[in-house]
Amino acid sequence: MIDGYWHDGGFGGRIVRTTIRTLQFAFAIIVLGLYGADLGNATKDGVRANTNWVYAVVVGCLSALTCIVHCFVTVKRVLWAAWDWVLLVLWAAAFGVFASMYVEDRNTRDAADTTSVQRMKIAVWITMVNLVLWFASVVHAVVWCIGARRLTRRTNKPEPSRVEQGQAQVEEVEMATHIGSRVGSEAPSSDTLLATGVREK
């Protein structure tokens, strides 16, 4: 799997992976800016930050770091698929939390947690974009793993050993000999042919 990891073509190629990782990195940075603004204000005002905002920033940091590390570290694709799945679950949780807070216009209750409700509404949809991107990454990794496994099975298919080949040749010879003996026994003898010729005369 490692040898063909950085090939260029196909659905599992370098171009597709680079595109997905670049988009994931860009939108993770956007999330850090949107949610990090409230954390910065909380720090400046000496107020304890809301854990939901801390969670969103942590997920954004993990995603951005994953994209960076993936450019330099090559490990088996199944490991990346497992980690992508973890991040997918984390983004799904973040989207669920903030969508319940800001999508349904519950501004009064949550206004104290942010300096801009409108910014948080935008952040919810950016979080959803991250969720979709990491879902695409998981699907891409699974498809690549399946394709690589099938290719490995085809290329590593065991060839028959010399002993097995010898046995097969012996069986072919025995079968040919058996068929030849049957044909010889069923063919008319010379006496029978001679008798038949006398009768015809």
C-alpha positions in Angstrom: 0.0 0.0 0.0 2.8 2.4 0.8 4.5 2.1 -2.6 1.4 3.3 -4.4 0.2 5.8 -1.9 1.4 8.9 -3.7 0.3 8.0 -7.2 -1.3 10.8 -9.2 -4.2 9.3 -11.1 -7.7 8.0 -10.2 -10.1 8.7 -7.5 -7.6 7.8 -4.8 -4.8 9.9 -6.4 -2.7 12.7 -5.1 -4.8 15.4 -6.7 -8.1 14.4 -5.0 -6.4 14.0 -1.6 -4.6 17.3 -1.9 -7.8 19.1 -2.8 -9.8 17.6 0.1 -7.0 18.3 2.6 -6.6 21.9 1.4 -10.3 22.6 1.7 -10.3 21.0 5.2 -7.4 23.1 6.3 -8.9 26.4 5.0 -12.3 25.8 6.6 -10.7 24.7 9.9 -8.8 28.0 10.0 -12.1 29.9 9.3 -13.7 28.1 12.2 -10.8 29.0 14.5 -11.3 32.6 13.6 -15.1 32.6 14.1 -15.1 30.8 17.4 -11.8 32.1 18.6 -13.0 35.6 18.5 -15.3 35.0 21.4 -12.7 33.1 23.3 -10.4 36.1 22.9 -13.0 38.5 24.2 -13.7 36.2 27.2 -10.0 36.2 28.0 -9.8 40.0 27.7 -12.8 40.5 29.9 -11.6 38.0 32.5 -14.7 35.8 31.9 -14.7 32.1 31.9 -15.0 30.8 28.3 -18.0 28.7 27.3 -16.9 25.0 26.9 -18.8 24.7 23.6 -16.5 27.4 22.1 -13.4 25.7 23.5 -14.6 22.4 22.0 -15.1 24.0 18.5 -11.6 25.6 18.6 -10.0 22.3 19.7 -11.6 20.4 16.9 -10.5 23.1 14.4 -6.9 22.8 15.7 -6.9 19.0 15.4 -8.2 19.3 11.9 -5.7 21.9 10.8 -2.8 19.9 12.3 -4.0 16.7 10.7 -4.0 18.4 7.2 -0.4 19.7 7.9 0.9 16.4 9.1 -0.7 14.5 6.2 1.5 16.4 3.8 4.7 15.1 5.4 3.9 11.7 7.0 3.0 8.7 5.0 1.3 5.9 6.9 -1.0 3.1 5.8 -4.3 4.5 4.5 -6.3 2.6 7.0 -4.8 4.6 9.8 -5.8 7.9 8.1 -9.3 6.5 7.5 -9.7 5.7 11.2 -8.5 9.2 12.3 -10.6 10.9 9.7 -13.6 9.0 11.1 -12.8 10.4 14.6 -12.7 13.9 13.3 -15.9 13.4 11.4 -17.6 12.4 14.7 -16.1 15.5 16.4 -17.4 17.8 13.7 -20.8 16.2 13.8 -21.0 16.9 17.5 -19.9 20.5 17.1 -22.5 21.1 14.4 -25.2 19.5 16.5 -24.4 21.7 19.5 -24.2 25.1 17.7 -27.1 24.3 15.3 -29.3 23.8 18.3 -28.2 27.1 19.7 -28.3 29.4 16.7 -30.2 27.9 13.8 -33.6 28.1 15.5 -33.3 31.8 16.4 -32.8 31.3 20.1 -30.8 34.5 20.3 -31.9 35.8 23.7 -30.6 32.8 25.6 -27.3 32.5 23.8 -26.5 36.2 23.3 -24.3 36.4 26.4 -22.0 33.7 25.0 -21.0 35.6 21.9 -20.4 39.2 20.8 -22.1 38.6 17.5 -25.1 36.2 17.0 -24.9 36.7 13.2 -21.3 35.6 13.2 -22.3 32.5 15.2 -25.0 31.7 12.6 -22.3 31.9 9.9 -20.1 29.7 12.0 -22.7 27.0 12.2 -22.8 26.6 8.4 -19.1 26.7 8.2 -19.0 23.9 10.7 -21.4 22.0 8.5 -19.1 22.5 5.6 -16.3 21.0 7.7 -18.6 18.1 8.5 -19.2 17.4 4.8 -15.5 17.7 3.9 -14.5 15.2 6.6 -17.3 12.8 5.5 -15.9 13.1 2.0 -12.4 12.3 3.3 -13.7 9.2 5.1 -15.5 7.9 2.0 -12.4 8.6 -0.1 -10.2 6.7 2.3 -12.5 3.7 2.4 -12.7 3.5 -1.4 -9.0 3.7 -1.6 -8.5 1.0 1.0 -10.9 -1.3 -0.8 -9.3 -0.7 -4.2 -5.8 -1.3 -2.7 -6.9 -4.5 -1.0 -8.3 -5.9 -4.2 -5.2 -5.0 -6.1 -3.0 -6.6 -3.4 -5.1 -9.8 -3.6 -4.7 -10.0 -7.4 -1.0 -9.3 -7.4 -0.2 -11.6 -4.4 -2.3 -14.5 -5.6 -0.1 -17.7 -5.0 1.2 -19.4 -8.0 1.1 -23.2 -8.2 4.3 -24.8 -6.9 6.6 -27.0 -9.0 5.3 -30.1 -7.2 1.7 -29.2 -8.1 2.7 -28.5 -11.7 4.4 -31.8 -11.9 1.4 -33.6 -10.5 -0.8 -31.9 -13.0 1.5 -33.0 -15.9 1.5 -36.5 -14.6 -2.3 -36.5 -14.4 -2.5 -35.2 -18.0 -0.1 -37.9 -19.2 -2.1 -40.7 -17.4 -5.3 -39.4 -18.9 -3.9 -39.3 -22.4 -2.5 -42.8 -21.9 -5.9 -44.0 -20.7 -7.7 -42.5 -23.6 -5.1 -44.0 -26.0 -5.5 -47.4 -24.5 -9.3 -47.2 -24.8 -9.1 -46.1 -28.5 -6.6 -49.0 -29.2 -8.9 -51.6 -27.5 -12.0 -50.4 -29.4 -10.2 -50.4 -32.8 -10.8 -53.5 -35.0 -7.9 -56.1 -35.1 -6.1 -57.1 -38.3 -7.9 -60.6 -38.2 -11.2 -58.9 -38.1 -10.4 -56.6 -41.0 -9.1 -59.6 -43.0 -12.2 -61.6 -42.4 -14.4 -58.7 -43.4 -12.4 -58.3 -46.6 -12.9 -62.1 -47.5 -16.6 -61.8 -47.0 -16.9 -58.8 -49.2 -15.1 -60.6 -52.0 
